[in-house]
Structures are given as C-alpha cells and as structure tokens.
Amino acid sequence: MGNAASVKTEASASAEPPATTAPAPETKLKKKICCACPDTKKLRDDCIVQNGEDACGKFIEAHLQCLRAEGFNV
C-alpha cells in the first residue's frame, strides 16, 4: 500500500508541471496574428495597394507596434 501511494504522488507531481506551464503561452496569445489589430491592418493594406510598400512605412510600423502590444513577436 505504501508503494501505491508514492507512485500516485510521483505520477501526479510529474503530470502537473507540464499542465501548468503549457496554458501560459496560449492565454497570452488568444488571437491569431491574422485577426489581431484589424484597424491598423486595413490602413496598412489600403496604403500598400494604393501607394506601394515603400510609401507606407508609418502604417507598417504602426501595425507592427499593435501586434507587439498584443503579444506577438514580430
């Protein structure tokens, strides 16, 4: 009986750390990158279509800052 109790404690102890560490990144990034920052994304995309990428640096940077604020590493 003593062995069964120690096995249970070891199994539950080894099972708990991955469960507690895995959800942390998921809770940080609830949105997909394609759905984050729709306002800055639209402004950036419209500018690029009309003026080309070279002329839209401020819109691109604003969108990147928004994504970083949402927790994305870009």
All heavy atoms as TSV, in Angstrom:
chain	resi	resn	atom	element	x	y	z
A	1	MET	N	N	0.818	-1.204	0.000
A	1	MET	CA	C	0.000	0.000	0.000
A	1	MET	C	C	0.854	1.257	0.000
A	1	MET	O	O	0.532	2.211	-0.657
A	1	MET	CB	C	-0.919	0.000	1.205
A	1	MET	CG	C	-2.075	-0.938	1.035
A	1	MET	SD	S	-2.879	-0.900	2.537
A	1	MET	CE	C	-4.426	-0.708	2.525
A	2	GLY	N	N	1.931	1.235	0.744
A	2	GLY	CA	C	2.815	2.401	0.783
A	2	GLY	C	C	3.387	2.709	-0.583
A	2	GLY	O	O	3.573	3.849	-0.946
A	3	ASN	N	N	3.677	1.660	-1.363
A	3	ASN	CA	C	4.219	1.867	-2.702
A	3	ASN	C	C	3.206	2.515	-3.630
A	3	ASN	O	O	3.541	3.357	-4.432
A	3	ASN	CB	C	4.686	0.537	-3.296
A	3	ASN	CG	C	5.906	-0.002	-2.578
A	3	ASN	OD1	O	6.593	0.741	-1.895
A	3	ASN	ND2	N	6.156	-1.298	-2.730
A	4	ALA	N	N	1.963	2.110	-3.534
A	4	ALA	CA	C	0.921	2.663	-4.399
A	4	ALA	C	C	0.741	4.155	-4.142
A	4	ALA	O	O	0.561	4.939	-5.068
A	4	ALA	CB	C	-0.392	1.929	-4.193
A	5	ALA	N	N	0.808	4.557	-2.888
A	5	ALA	CA	C	0.652	5.974	-2.567
A	5	ALA	C	C	1.816	6.783	-3.120
A	5	ALA	O	O	1.628	7.866	-3.657
A	5	ALA	CB	C	0.529	6.167	-1.053
A	6	SER	N	N	3.040	6.265	-3.010
A	6	SER	CA	C	4.182	7.022	-3.524
A	6	SER	C	C	4.166	7.083	-5.046
A	6	SER	O	O	4.571	8.067	-5.629
A	6	SER	CB	C	5.495	6.414	-3.010
A	6	SER	OG	O	5.649	5.107	-3.533
A	7	VAL	N	N	3.673	6.038	-5.689
A	7	VAL	CA	C	3.574	6.048	-7.146
A	7	VAL	C	C	2.556	7.086	-7.592
A	7	VAL	O	O	2.780	7.829	-8.525
A	7	VAL	CB	C	3.209	4.642	-7.676
A	7	VAL	CG1	C	2.886	4.706	-9.154
A	7	VAL	CG2	C	4.334	3.662	-7.415
A	8	LYS	N	N	1.434	7.172	-6.904
A	8	LYS	CA	C	0.414	8.160	-7.244
A	8	LYS	C	C	0.964	9.571	-7.099
A	8	LYS	O	O	0.734	10.417	-7.931
A	8	LYS	CB	C	-0.821	8.008	-6.343
A	8	LYS	CG	C	-1.761	6.928	-6.767
A	8	LYS	CD	C	-2.997	6.977	-5.897
A	8	LYS	CE	C	-4.024	5.954	-6.332
A	8	LYS	NZ	N	-5.214	5.990	-5.491
A	9	THR	N	N	1.702	9.821	-6.006
A	9	THR	CA	C	2.226	11.162	-5.795
A	9	THR	C	C	3.240	11.516	-6.870
A	9	THR	O	O	3.233	12.618	-7.386
A	9	THR	CB	C	2.918	11.281	-4.423
A	9	THR	OG1	O	2.537	10.212	-3.586
A	9	THR	CG2	C	2.602	12.567	-3.761
A	10	GLU	N	N	4.090	10.568	-7.228
A	10	GLU	CA	C	5.076	10.845	-8.257
A	10	GLU	C	C	4.406	11.067	-9.608
A	10	GLU	O	O	4.762	11.973	-10.338
A	10	GLU	CB	C	6.062	9.677	-8.363
A	10	GLU	CG	C	6.982	9.555	-7.166
A	10	GLU	CD	C	7.839	8.308	-7.240
A	10	GLU	OE1	O	7.934	7.719	-8.340
A	10	GLU	OE2	O	8.409	7.937	-6.216
A	11	ALA	N	N	3.415	10.274	-9.930
A	11	ALA	CA	C	2.726	10.412	-11.210
A	11	ALA	C	C	1.979	11.736	-11.283
A	11	ALA	O	O	2.036	12.440	-12.282
A	11	ALA	CB	C	1.760	9.251	-11.422
A	12	SER	N	N	1.292	12.099	-10.194
A	12	SER	CA	C	0.558	13.358	-10.224
A	12	SER	C	C	1.502	14.544	-10.200
A	12	SER	O	O	1.254	15.558	-10.825
A	12	SER	CB	C	-0.444	13.425	-9.069
A	12	SER	OG	O	0.239	13.404	-7.836
A	13	ALA	N	N	2.622	14.417	-9.495
A	13	ALA	CA	C	3.588	15.507	-9.451
A	13	ALA	C	C	4.236	15.706	-10.817
A	13	ALA	O	O	4.459	16.824	-11.248
A	13	ALA	CB	C	4.651	15.236	-8.385
A	14	SER	N	N	4.534	14.609	-11.512
A	14	SER	CA	C	5.165	14.746	-12.819
A	14	SER	C	C	4.166	15.202	-13.879
A	14	SER	O	O	4.535	15.796	-14.865
A	14	SER	CB	C	5.823	13.431	-13.237
A	14	SER	OG	O	4.831	12.440	-13.407
A	15	ALA	N	N	2.888	14.932	-13.668
A	15	ALA	CA	C	1.881	15.334	-14.641
A	15	ALA	C	C	1.488	16.801	-14.480
A	15	ALA	O	O	1.091	17.440	-15.431
A	15	ALA	CB	C	0.641	14.455	-14.513
A	16	GLU	N	N	1.613	17.348	-13.307
A	16	GLU	CA	C	1.163	18.716	-13.062
A	16	GLU	C	C	2.028	19.791	-13.722
A	16	GLU	O	O	1.486	20.670	-14.347
A	16	GLU	CB	C	1.058	18.971	-11.554
A	16	GLU	CG	C	-0.132	18.275	-10.935
A	16	GLU	CD	C	-0.219	18.528	-9.448
A	16	GLU	OE1	O	0.190	19.615	-9.026
A	16	GLU	OE2	O	-0.686	17.644	-8.734
A	17	PRO	N	N	3.360	19.765	-13.638
A	17	PRO	CA	C	4.131	20.871	-14.226
A	17	PRO	C	C	3.886	21.116	-15.702
A	17	PRO	O	O	3.689	22.253	-16.092
A	17	PRO	CB	C	5.585	20.487	-13.950
A	17	PRO	CG	C	5.506	19.645	-12.726
A	17	PRO	CD	C	4.194	18.885	-12.851
A	18	PRO	N	N	3.829	20.103	-16.588
A	18	PRO	CA	C	3.531	20.414	-17.983
A	18	PRO	C	C	2.154	21.038	-18.164
A	18	PRO	O	O	1.971	21.907	-18.993
A	18	PRO	CB	C	3.603	19.057	-18.683
A	18	PRO	CG	C	4.471	18.227	-17.808
A	18	PRO	CD	C	4.210	18.708	-16.414
A	19	ALA	N	N	1.182	20.616	-17.357
A	19	ALA	CA	C	-0.162	21.160	-17.484
A	19	ALA	C	C	-0.198	22.631	-17.072
A	19	ALA	O	O	-0.912	23.427	-17.656
A	19	ALA	CB	C	-1.143	20.348	-16.639
A	20	THR	N	N	0.588	23.017	-16.078
A	20	THR	CA	C	0.573	24.405	-15.628
A	20	THR	C	C	1.427	25.298	-16.525
A	20	THR	O	O	1.147	26.465	-16.663
A	20	THR	CB	C	1.060	24.526	-14.168
A	20	THR	OG1	O	2.351	23.933	-14.065
A	20	THR	CG2	C	0.094	23.858	-13.218
A	21	THR	N	N	2.464	24.757	-17.145
A	21	THR	CA	C	3.312	25.591	-17.987
A	21	THR	C	C	2.766	25.711	-19.406
A	21	THR	O	O	2.967	26.712	-20.052
A	21	THR	CB	C	4.752	25.036	-18.043
A	21	THR	OG1	O	4.692	23.684	-18.479
A	21	THR	CG2	C	5.419	25.124	-16.690
A	22	ALA	N	N	2.065	24.718	-19.921
A	22	ALA	CA	C	1.577	24.752	-21.294
A	22	ALA	C	C	0.522	25.833	-21.546
A	22	ALA	O	O	0.619	26.546	-22.526
A	22	ALA	CB	C	1.042	23.382	-21.697
A	23	PRO	N	N	-0.481	26.029	-20.687
A	23	PRO	CA	C	-1.505	27.026	-20.993
A	23	PRO	C	C	-1.012	28.468	-20.948
A	23	PRO	O	O	-1.623	29.330	-21.535
A	23	PRO	CB	C	-2.570	26.808	-19.920
A	23	PRO	CG	C	-2.354	25.424	-19.447
A	23	PRO	CD	C	-0.889	25.190	-19.587
A	24	ALA	N	N	0.070	28.749	-20.274
A	24	ALA	CA	C	0.534	30.131	-20.134
A	24	ALA	C	C	0.735	30.822	-21.488
A	24	ALA	O	O	0.213	31.903	-21.696
A	24	ALA	CB	C	1.801	30.192	-19.298
A	25	PRO	N	N	1.480	30.233	-22.454
A	25	PRO	CA	C	1.616	30.907	-23.746
A	25	PRO	C	C	0.292	31.032	-24.490
A	25	PRO	O	O	0.066	32.004	-25.189
A	25	PRO	CB	C	2.574	30.009	-24.526
A	25	PRO	CG	C	3.301	29.232	-23.499
A	25	PRO	CD	C	2.340	29.079	-22.357
A	26	GLU	N	N	-0.593	30.049	-24.352
A	26	GLU	CA	C	-1.868	30.111	-25.052
A	26	GLU	C	C	-2.735	31.241	-24.524
A	26	GLU	O	O	-3.416	31.904	-25.286
A	26	GLU	CB	C	-2.610	28.779	-24.907
A	26	GLU	CG	C	-1.928	27.640	-25.638
A	26	GLU	CD	C	-2.595	26.310	-25.383
A	26	GLU	OE1	O	-3.733	26.300	-24.895
A	26	GLU	OE2	O	-1.971	25.285	-25.671
A	27	THR	N	N	-2.730	31.483	-23.211
A	27	THR	CA	C	-3.543	32.554	-22.660
A	27	THR	C	C	-2.986	33.911	-23.073
A	27	THR	O	O	-3.724	34.869	-23.175
A	27	THR	CB	C	-3.620	32.457	-21.127
A	27	THR	OG1	O	-2.298	32.468	-20.590
A	27	THR	CG2	C	-4.355	31.211	-20.694
A	28	LYS	N	N	-1.699	33.980	-23.325
A	28	LYS	CA	C	-1.086	35.224	-23.753
A	28	LYS	C	C	-1.517	35.587	-25.174
A	28	LYS	O	O	-1.795	36.735	-25.468
A	28	LYS	CB	C	0.430	35.066	-23.687
A	28	LYS	CG	C	1.194	36.344	-23.604
A	28	LYS	CD	C	2.666	36.056	-23.447
A	28	LYS	CE	C	3.389	37.216	-22.842
A	28	LYS	NZ	N	4.813	36.963	-22.729
A	29	LEU	N	N	-1.579	34.606	-26.044
A	29	LEU	CA	C	-1.917	34.832	-27.447
A	29	LEU	C	C	-3.258	34.177	-27.758
A	29	LEU	O	O	-3.320	33.097	-28.303
A	29	LEU	CB	C	-0.837	34.251	-28.359
A	29	LEU	CG	C	0.559	34.815	-28.193
A	29	LEU	CD1	C	1.548	34.063	-29.052
A	29	LEU	CD2	C	0.579	36.291	-28.546
A	30	LYS	N	N	-4.334	34.842	-27.426
A	30	LYS	CA	C	-5.655	34.289	-27.680
A	30	LYS	C	C	-6.061	34.483	-29.137
A	30	LYS	O	O	-6.792	33.692	-29.699
A	30	LYS	CB	C	-6.689	34.941	-26.765
A	30	LYS	CG	C	-6.502	34.563	-25.319
A	30	LYS	CD	C	-7.559	35.174	-24.462
A	30	LYS	CE	C	-7.358	34.792	-23.017
A	30	LYS	NZ	N	-8.380	35.347	-22.145
A	31	LYS	N	N	-5.584	35.537	-29.759
A	31	LYS	CA	C	-5.946	35.820	-31.141
A	31	LYS	C	C	-4.902	35.241	-32.083
A	31	LYS	O	O	-3.754	35.064	-31.729
A	31	LYS	CB	C	-5.984	37.328	-31.386
A	31	LYS	CG	C	-7.022	38.060	-30.593
A	31	LYS	CD	C	-6.940	39.540	-30.885
A	31	LYS	CE	C	-7.919	40.324	-30.055
A	31	LYS	NZ	N	-7.792	41.766	-30.290
A	32	LYS	N	N	-5.324	34.985	-33.303
A	32	LYS	CA	C	-4.376	34.634	-34.351
A	32	LYS	C	C	-3.812	35.938	-34.888
A	32	LYS	O	O	-4.476	36.975	-34.858
A	32	LYS	CB	C	-5.081	33.875	-35.475
A	32	LYS	CG	C	-5.592	32.522	-35.057
A	32	LYS	CD	C	-6.254	31.844	-36.238
A	32	LYS	CE	C	-6.798	30.500	-35.849
A	32	LYS	NZ	N	-7.440	29.828	-36.985
A	33	ILE	N	N	-2.610	35.876	-35.408
A	33	ILE	CA	C	-1.960	37.099	-35.883
A	33	ILE	C	C	-2.746	37.732	-37.040
A	33	ILE	O	O	-2.767	38.955	-37.175
A	33	ILE	CB	C	-0.493	36.833	-36.276
A	33	ILE	CG1	C	0.263	38.158	-36.397
A	33	ILE	CG2	C	-0.398	36.004	-37.531
A	33	ILE	CD1	C	1.745	38.022	-36.416
A	34	CYS	N	N	-3.420	36.924	-37.815
A	34	CYS	CA	C	-4.184	37.465	-38.942
A	34	CYS	C	C	-5.414	38.245	-38.481
A	34	CYS	O	O	-5.933	39.077	-39.228
A	34	CYS	CB	C	-4.620	36.349	-39.879
A	34	CYS	SG	S	-5.710	35.141	-39.109
A	35	CYS	N	N	-5.881	37.983	-37.262
A	35	CYS	CA	C	-7.100	38.624	-36.765
A	35	CYS	C	C	-6.814	39.749	-35.772
A	35	CYS	O	O	-7.737	40.449	-35.360
A	35	CYS	CB	C	-7.991	37.580	-36.105
A	35	CYS	SG	S	-8.445	36.248	-37.220
A	36	ALA	N	N	-5.561	39.895	-35.387
A	36	ALA	CA	C	-5.199	40.936	-34.430
A	36	ALA	C	C	-5.054	42.273	-35.157
A	36	ALA	O	O	-4.674	42.325	-36.326
A	36	ALA	CB	C	-3.887	40.573	-33.737
A	37	CYS	N	N	-5.381	43.328	-34.487
A	37	CYS	CA	C	-5.186	44.695	-34.986
A	37	CYS	C	C	-5.847	44.948	-36.348
A	37	CYS	O	O	-5.180	45.369	-37.306
A	37	CYS	CB	C	-3.706	45.029	-35.058
A	37	CYS	SG	S	-2.830	44.788	-33.502
A	38	PRO	N	N	-7.125	44.732	-36.469
A	38	PRO	CA	C	-7.772	44.894	-37.780
A	38	PRO	C	C	-7.734	46.332	-38.303
A	38	PRO	O	O	-7.673	46.549	-39.517
A	38	PRO	CB	C	-9.208	44.434	-37.538
A	38	PRO	CG	C	-9.427	44.583	-36.073
A	38	PRO	CD	C	-8.084	44.334	-35.437
A	39	ASP	N	N	-7.765	47.315	-37.404
A	39	ASP	CA	C	-7.766	48.712	-37.861
A	39	ASP	C	C	-6.447	49.086	-38.518
A	39	ASP	O	O	-6.427	49.649	-39.625
A	39	ASP	CB	C	-8.055	49.655	-36.689
A	39	ASP	CG	C	-9.444	49.433	-36.107
A	39	ASP	OD1	O	-10.334	48.953	-36.845
A	39	ASP	OD2	O	-9.633	49.737	-34.918
A	40	THR	N	N	-5.339	48.787	-37.850
A	40	THR	CA	C	-4.036	49.133	-38.427
A	40	THR	C	C	-3.723	48.269	-39.637
A	40	THR	O	O	-3.050	48.714	-40.568
A	40	THR	CB	C	-2.905	49.000	-37.388
A	40	THR	OG1	O	-2.887	47.667	-36.872
A	40	THR	CG2	C	-3.074	49.995	-36.259
A	41	LYS	N	N	-4.242	47.045	-39.642
A	41	LYS	CA	C	-4.025	46.163	-40.789
A	41	LYS	C	C	-4.716	46.722	-42.031
A	41	LYS	O	O	-4.138	46.731	-43.115
A	41	LYS	CB	C	-4.555	44.760	-40.476
A	41	LYS	CG	C	-4.327	43.765	-41.595
A	41	LYS	CD	C	-4.845	42.398	-41.202
A	41	LYS	CE	C	-4.636	41.417	-42.341
A	41	LYS	NZ	N	-5.123	40.088	-42.026
A	42	LYS	N	N	-5.941	47.205	-41.866
A	42	LYS	CA	C	-6.679	47.766	-43.010
A	42	LYS	C	C	-5.984	49.006	-43.550
A	42	LYS	O	O	-5.811	49.152	-44.765
A	42	LYS	CB	C	-8.118	48.099	-42.612
A	42	LYS	CG	C	-8.928	48.680	-43.759
A	42	LYS	CD	C	-10.382	48.767	-43.434
A	42	LYS	CE	C	-11.231	49.426	-44.496
A	42	LYS	NZ	N	-10.780	49.396	-45.855
A	43	LEU	N	N	-5.565	49.895	-42.662
A	43	LEU	CA	C	-4.858	51.099	-43.107
A	43	LEU	C	C	-3.570	50.733	-43.845
A	43	LEU	O	O	-3.260	51.306	-44.895
A	43	LEU	CB	C	-4.548	52.000	-41.912
A	43	LEU	CG	C	-5.744	52.683	-41.255
A	43	LEU	CD1	C	-5.310	53.387	-39.974
A	43	LEU	CD2	C	-6.382	53.663	-42.214
A	44	ARG	N	N	-2.826	49.783	-43.283
A	44	ARG	CA	C	-1.583	49.346	-43.918
A	44	ARG	C	C	-1.851	48.749	-45.289
A	44	ARG	O	O	-1.208	49.118	-46.279
A	44	ARG	CB	C	-0.904	48.299	-43.021
A	44	ARG	CG	C	0.375	47.742	-43.609
A	44	ARG	CD	C	0.714	46.397	-43.048
A	44	ARG	NE	N	-0.300	45.411	-43.435
A	44	ARG	CZ	C	-0.271	44.145	-43.075
A	44	ARG	NH1	N	0.680	43.710	-42.280
A	44	ARG	NH2	N	-1.215	43.312	-43.474
A	45	ASP	N	N	-2.824	47.852	-45.373
A	45	ASP	CA	C	-3.122	47.186	-46.645
A	45	ASP	C	C	-3.616	48.161	-47.703
A	45	ASP	O	O	-3.196	48.097	-48.858
A	45	ASP	CB	C	-4.145	46.070	-46.430
A	45	ASP	CG	C	-3.590	44.899	-45.616
A	45	ASP	OD1	O	-2.356	44.850	-45.397
A	45	ASP	OD2	O	-4.396	44.054	-45.191
A	46	ASP	N	N	-4.504	49.069	-47.310
A	46	ASP	CA	C	-5.017	50.067	-48.260
A	46	ASP	C	C	-3.882	50.943	-48.791
A	46	ASP	O	O	-3.819	51.242	-49.981
A	46	ASP	CB	C	-6.086	50.942	-47.604
A	46	ASP	CG	C	-7.379	50.183	-47.340
A	46	ASP	OD1	O	-7.554	49.068	-47.882
A	46	ASP	OD2	O	-8.221	50.707	-46.575
A	47	CYS	N	N	-3.003	51.358	-47.913
A	47	CYS	CA	C	-1.888	52.204	-48.327
A	47	CYS	C	C	-0.974	51.459	-49.302
A	47	CYS	O	O	-0.572	52.013	-50.321
A	47	CYS	CB	C	-1.090	52.661	-47.105
A	47	CYS	SG	S	0.302	53.734	-47.514
A	48	ILE	N	N	-0.674	50.194	-48.983
A	48	ILE	CA	C	0.216	49.420	-49.852
A	48	ILE	C	C	-0.406	49.216	-51.230
A	48	ILE	O	O	0.278	49.330	-52.247
A	48	ILE	CB	C	0.578	48.070	-49.192
A	48	ILE	CG1	C	1.482	48.317	-47.974
A	48	ILE	CG2	C	1.269	47.135	-50.182
A	48	ILE	CD1	C	1.747	47.090	-47.129
A	49	VAL	N	N	-1.695	48.957	-51.291
A	49	VAL	CA	C	-2.371	48.754	-52.576
A	49	VAL	C	C	-2.346	50.040	-53.406
A	49	VAL	O	O	-2.099	50.015	-54.616
A	49	VAL	CB	C	-3.822	48.265	-52.359
A	49	VAL	CG1	C	-4.628	48.336	-53.640
A	49	VAL	CG2	C	-3.821	46.851	-51.806
A	50	GLN	N	N	-2.587	51.173	-52.759
A	50	GLN	CA	C	-2.673	52.435	-53.482
A	50	GLN	C	C	-1.317	53.054	-53.799
A	50	GLN	O	O	-1.139	53.652	-54.862
A	50	GLN	CB	C	-3.501	53.442	-52.683
A	50	GLN	CG	C	-4.955	53.052	-52.560
A	50	GLN	CD	C	-5.740	53.998	-51.668
A	50	GLN	OE1	O	-5.213	55.011	-51.203
A	50	GLN	NE2	N	-7.003	53.663	-51.408
A	51	ASN	N	N	-0.358	52.918	-52.851
A	51	ASN	CA	C	0.889	53.667	-52.984
A	51	ASN	C	C	2.146	52.820	-53.081
A	51	ASN	O	O	3.220	53.358	-53.338
A	51	ASN	CB	C	1.052	54.605	-51.779
A	51	ASN	CG	C	-0.142	55.497	-51.598
A	51	ASN	OD1	O	-0.632	56.098	-52.548
A	51	ASN	ND2	N	-0.648	55.569	-50.378
A	52	GLY	N	N	2.055	51.538	-52.826
A	52	GLY	CA	C	3.236	50.683	-52.808
A	52	GLY	C	C	3.837	50.610	-51.408
A	52	GLY	O	O	3.657	51.506	-50.581
A	53	GLU	N	N	4.549	49.543	-51.154
A	53	GLU	CA	C	5.085	49.282	-49.817
A	53	GLU	C	C	6.071	50.358	-49.361
A	53	GLU	O	O	6.101	50.721	-48.184
A	53	GLU	CB	C	5.763	47.909	-49.815
A	53	GLU	CG	C	6.167	47.431	-48.448
A	53	GLU	CD	C	6.692	46.011	-48.456
A	53	GLU	OE1	O	6.410	45.261	-49.400
A	53	GLU	OE2	O	7.390	45.665	-47.490
A	54	ASP	N	N	6.866	50.878	-50.262
A	54	ASP	CA	C	7.886	51.861	-49.892
A	54	ASP	C	C	7.292	53.145	-49.322
A	54	ASP	O	O	7.924	53.803	-48.494
A	54	ASP	CB	C	8.759	52.202	-51.104
A	54	ASP	CG	C	9.590	51.006	-51.568
A	54	ASP	OD1	O	9.845	50.105	-50.743
A	54	ASP	OD2	O	9.962	50.980	-52.759
A	55	ALA	N	N	6.098	53.504	-49.724
A	55	ALA	CA	C	5.480	54.748	-49.287
A	55	ALA	C	C	4.661	54.600	-47.998
A	55	ALA	O	O	4.088	55.573	-47.527
A	55	ALA	CB	C	4.575	55.288	-50.393
A	56	CYS	N	N	4.621	53.410	-47.432
A	56	CYS	CA	C	3.708	53.153	-46.307
A	56	CYS	C	C	4.425	52.738	-45.028
A	56	CYS	O	O	3.852	52.022	-44.191
A	56	CYS	CB	C	2.703	52.086	-46.714
A	56	CYS	SG	S	1.730	52.572	-48.145
A	57	GLY	N	N	5.621	53.175	-44.852
A	57	GLY	CA	C	6.406	52.782	-43.687
A	57	GLY	C	C	5.737	53.085	-42.364
A	57	GLY	O	O	5.771	52.270	-41.432
A	58	LYS	N	N	5.084	54.247	-42.252
A	58	LYS	CA	C	4.464	54.606	-40.975
A	58	LYS	C	C	3.272	53.699	-40.658
A	58	LYS	O	O	3.032	53.362	-39.506
A	58	LYS	CB	C	4.054	56.078	-40.944
A	58	LYS	CG	C	2.957	56.461	-41.903
A	58	LYS	CD	C	2.611	57.932	-41.784
A	58	LYS	CE	C	1.455	58.275	-42.720
A	58	LYS	NZ	N	1.084	59.677	-42.607
A	59	PHE	N	N	2.533	53.264	-41.681
A	59	PHE	CA	C	1.398	52.361	-41.461
A	59	PHE	C	C	1.879	50.950	-41.125
A	59	PHE	O	O	1.282	50.271	-40.290
A	59	PHE	CB	C	0.492	52.324	-42.692
A	59	PHE	CG	C	-0.199	53.632	-42.943
A	59	PHE	CD1	C	0.181	54.430	-44.006
A	59	PHE	CD2	C	-1.229	54.062	-42.120
A	59	PHE	CE1	C	-0.449	55.642	-44.250
A	59	PHE	CE2	C	-1.868	55.273	-42.360
A	59	PHE	CZ	C	-1.473	56.068	-43.421
A	60	ILE	N	N	2.951	50.538	-41.775
A	60	ILE	CA	C	3.523	49.220	-41.493
A	60	ILE	C	C	4.045	49.178	-40.066
A	60	ILE	O	O	3.788	48.234	-39.318
A	60	ILE	CB	C	4.635	48.888	-42.513
A	60	ILE	CG1	C	4.028	48.726	-43.910
A	60	ILE	CG2	C	5.409	47.641	-42.096
A	60	ILE	CD1	C	5.045	48.661	-45.031
A	61	GLU	N	N	4.769	50.200	-39.660
A	61	GLU	CA	C	5.318	50.250	-38.306
A	61	GLU	C	C	4.209	50.336	-37.261
A	61	GLU	O	O	4.297	49.700	-36.200
A	61	GLU	CB	C	6.287	51.428	-38.159
A	61	GLU	CG	C	7.027	51.441	-36.837
A	61	GLU	CD	C	7.798	50.163	-36.531
A	61	GLU	OE1	O	8.380	49.562	-37.459
A	61	GLU	OE2	O	7.810	49.747	-35.352
A	62	ALA	N	N	3.161	51.083	-37.534
A	62	ALA	CA	C	2.041	51.168	-36.594
A	62	ALA	C	C	1.391	49.806	-36.406
A	62	ALA	O	O	1.026	49.424	-35.288
A	62	ALA	CB	C	1.011	52.182	-37.089
A	63	HIS	N	N	1.259	49.054	-37.485
A	63	HIS	CA	C	0.661	47.721	-37.391
A	63	HIS	C	C	1.577	46.780	-36.602
A	63	HIS	O	O	1.111	46.004	-35.762
A	63	HIS	CB	C	0.370	47.162	-38.780
A	63	HIS	CG	C	-0.339	45.851	-38.772
A	63	HIS	ND1	N	-1.559	45.660	-38.165
A	63	HIS	CD2	C	0.009	44.645	-39.279
A	63	HIS	CE1	C	-1.931	44.399	-38.298
A	63	HIS	NE2	N	-0.994	43.769	-38.972
A	64	LEU	N	N	2.870	46.859	-36.848
A	64	LEU	CA	C	3.822	46.021	-36.104
A	64	LEU	C	C	3.794	46.353	-34.616
A	64	LEU	O	O	3.847	45.454	-33.771
A	64	LEU	CB	C	5.231	46.188	-36.670
A	64	LEU	CG	C	5.463	45.596	-38.061
A	64	LEU	CD1	C	6.856	45.948	-38.565
A	64	LEU	CD2	C	5.251	44.098	-38.059
A	65	GLN	N	N	3.696	47.621	-34.272
A	65	GLN	CA	C	3.614	48.014	-32.862
A	65	GLN	C	C	2.341	47.473	-32.215
A	65	GLN	O	O	2.356	47.014	-31.082
A	65	GLN	CB	C	3.676	49.533	-32.725
A	65	GLN	CG	C	5.053	50.094	-32.944
A	65	GLN	CD	C	5.075	51.612	-32.837
A	65	GLN	OE1	O	4.046	52.257	-32.709
A	65	GLN	NE2	N	6.281	52.177	-32.895
A	66	CYS	N	N	1.251	47.508	-32.946
A	66	CYS	CA	C	-0.007	46.970	-32.440
A	66	CYS	C	C	0.121	45.470	-32.197
A	66	CYS	O	O	-0.316	44.953	-31.164
A	66	CYS	CB	C	-1.144	47.262	-33.416
A	66	CYS	SG	S	-2.751	46.638	-32.868
A	67	LEU	N	N	0.724	44.750	-33.139
A	67	LEU	CA	C	0.906	43.312	-32.984
A	67	LEU	C	C	1.788	42.994	-31.782
A	67	LEU	O	O	1.511	42.063	-31.027
A	67	LEU	CB	C	1.503	42.712	-34.257
A	67	LEU	CG	C	0.618	42.707	-35.495
A	67	LEU	CD1	C	1.388	42.211	-36.711
A	67	LEU	CD2	C	-0.623	41.863	-35.274
A	68	ARG	N	N	2.826	43.783	-31.596
A	68	ARG	CA	C	3.704	43.567	-30.434
A	68	ARG	C	C	2.954	43.813	-29.137
A	68	ARG	O	O	3.138	43.093	-28.164
A	68	ARG	CB	C	4.920	44.485	-30.520
A	68	ARG	CG	C	5.894	44.093	-31.597
A	68	ARG	CD	C	7.114	45.002	-31.632
A	68	ARG	NE	N	7.865	44.765	-32.852
A	68	ARG	CZ	C	8.064	45.660	-33.797
A	68	ARG	NH1	N	7.618	46.891	-33.673
A	68	ARG	NH2	N	8.752	45.335	-34.873
A	69	ALA	N	N	2.082	44.817	-29.125
A	69	ALA	CA	C	1.274	45.103	-27.938
A	69	ALA	C	C	0.318	43.955	-27.636
A	69	ALA	O	O	-0.042	43.726	-26.480
A	69	ALA	CB	C	0.501	46.402	-28.125
A	70	GLU	N	N	-0.082	43.215	-28.662
A	70	GLU	CA	C	-0.971	42.064	-28.494
A	70	GLU	C	C	-0.197	40.813	-28.049
A	70	GLU	O	O	-0.787	39.783	-27.788
A	70	GLU	CB	C	-1.716	41.763	-29.790
A	70	GLU	CG	C	-2.749	42.791	-30.157
A	70	GLU	CD	C	-3.978	42.745	-29.275
A	70	GLU	OE1	O	-4.336	41.656	-28.793
A	70	GLU	OE2	O	-4.590	43.796	-29.070
A	71	GLY	N	N	1.136	40.917	-28.031
A	71	GLY	CA	C	1.947	39.795	-27.557
A	71	GLY	C	C	2.637	38.992	-28.639
A	71	GLY	O	O	3.267	37.994	-28.350
A	72	PHE	N	N	2.557	39.431	-29.884
A	72	PHE	CA	C	3.213	38.721	-30.972
A	72	PHE	C	C	4.648	39.178	-31.083
A	72	PHE	O	O	4.972	40.350	-30.862
A	72	PHE	CB	C	2.483	38.959	-32.298
A	72	PHE	CG	C	1.106	38.361	-32.327
A	72	PHE	CD1	C	-0.016	39.144	-32.096
A	72	PHE	CD2	C	0.934	37.012	-32.567
A	72	PHE	CE1	C	-1.277	38.596	-32.119
A	72	PHE	CE2	C	-0.329	36.446	-32.588
A	72	PHE	CZ	C	-1.435	37.245	-32.355
A	73	ASN	N	N	5.532	38.260	-31.457
A	73	ASN	CA	C	6.948	38.562	-31.603
A	73	ASN	C	C	7.239	38.791	-33.087
A	73	ASN	O	O	7.589	37.880	-33.817
A	73	ASN	CB	C	7.779	37.402	-31.047
A	73	ASN	CG	C	9.252	37.731	-31.026
A	73	ASN	OD1	O	9.644	38.890	-31.083
A	73	ASN	ND2	N	10.070	36.711	-30.939
A	74	VAL	N	N	7.071	40.041	-33.519
A	74	VAL	CA	C	7.308	40.389	-34.921
A	74	VAL	C	C	8.333	41.492	-35.016
A	74	VAL	O	O	8.569	42.233	-34.136
A	74	VAL	CB	C	6.024	40.829	-35.657
A	74	VAL	CG1	C	5.096	39.653	-35.830
A	74	VAL	CG2	C	5.335	41.956	-34.944
